[in-house]
Amino acid sequence: MAAVTLLETKGLTKTYGGLQANTDIDFILKKGLVTALIGPNGAGKSTFVGMLSGRTAATSGRVIFEGRDISQLPAHKRIQLGLAYTFQITSIFTGLTVHENVALAAARTVSADGNTLNAKVHQTLNQVGIADRADQTAGDLSYGHQRLLEIAMGLAQEPRLFILDEPTQGLAETEINDFIALIRSLAGRTTILLIEHNMKVVMATADHIAVLDQGMMLAEGTPAEISANASVQAAYLGKTVDA
Amino acid sequence: MTVARKINALHFGILLFLLICFFTLPAYHVGALSRIMVLAIYAIGLNILFGYTGLLSLGHAMFFAAGMYGLGLSIKFLGVSVVLAFGIGILSAAVLSALVGLLALRTAGVSFMIVTLMFAQTVYLVVLYFGEFTRGDEGFVLQQAERMLAGFDVTTEAGRYFVAFGAFSICLIGFSALVQSSFGKRLVAIRENEERARMLGYDVWRYKLLAVIISGTVSGAAGALYALLFGYVGATFASVQYSILPLLWVLLGGAGTTIGPLIGVAFMFYLIDASSAYTSAYMLIAGLALVVLTMFAPRGIAGILRTKVSPWLP
């Protein structure tokens, strides 16, 4: 893979009291690919992406985005540089309409002109398939549609790096298939870092997989390499590794 | 009609109604409306912060007092013109709100309420401490001769009404433009979900600070105007009572609506006015009415209108 590096971490570490949530993670994210970050519950995946997006302050280590050290930048500055983040637990403006939600997401990058903004909102809602619900109050949407709205809010920012924290959690099977199609349609246009438990989604979308276990980077590789990796199987299935 | 047209029509309709009131209502109500409009500006100030940004200040009396004393003291001791004194009043409130914002915004939620309450108590005590100049609780009166606004006598019924009307019009139109602007929408976003707003790349802290400054400055302008139109400056206006009153007005009228502040002030004024005609325990009646409204209309009067009649209300 000759792709350019978009984001890199060096020695990224997070300690909560005496607990090492992330230990010394060196990680390179290639531009234009869909990278899946997998690992058992409590492996430190959310902590790791939290440190990338700036929601969680790193105990030590560096985050380099497009060649620039962003370790000291607050979250909103990192987002302004082109990171977008969708929350593991749906986080939208429940009191506002679907349209207003996406408009708030798009307004920072799209020009202030009302028509351009509306067109952008409409196009994004179409992309995730909820354009017919633009005028509904976001809090009244079904859970699946709220997840899609949150993804739309990420897309509307036209991110250079789109971090999705367990986007398919709680979705129905058909909704998951739509999500896979959506991620595939984005492939090549933006870089995606996907935290995912659902292996079907991972295998269907990821170009590259990174495995976290107990706060450490256990393995990285193509989907085929990862599924054949004995230590990954051990981490997931609890087997001991026969060396 | 587009939503923007409806909103403008509503606001101009209200202003036209207030204008007609002057020519049709008896003197008593004209006087009452002057006061209501000035206090509605104060309520608009609090509404920007509380209703739109979701930050509950329990100390807005300090901004009202900053405007009031800024104008009153500079007329009394510096002998400056009313226009300049008005500017000094507004500037005092702006500076105070910037300082309070910088410090109080290090906290959030209940702590923010307590910190603003404390700062307001400090301002109140400072007013009392410098009683030699401020005349403390007793306050001081601005003489009629000192209250000429650029050659315009604001001590007459008409003068007072039209200055209050002019100021209220500017505030209502400006307020309406503010909450419909992208800036106003971002304040609402912070109110609705601060973490989400931050993770959309908005500098939440900066928006909140601006909201505190705008809110405090508008409240201070109301304080300066009150001193000018009613000719009295006193420490009562810096007391906790005057921090709670605008909160009641906004809650009654409808937090997060443009017309709520005026409705709330008018409603409470006439509620107390009507009940005091029957009993000296008029606050009991007012209190009961407040309890009933909070139970059955927690979003206030304009809030009911928004949910039942016209969802487009800004």
Interface residues (C-beta under 8 A of the other chain):
Chain A: S53 R55 A75 H76 K77 I79 Q80 Y85 F87 S91 I92 F93 T94 G95 L96 E100 A103 L104 A105 A107 R108 A112 M153 Q157
Chain B: S182 K185 R186 V188 A189 E192 N193 E195 R196 A197 R198 M199 L200 G201 Y202 D203 V204
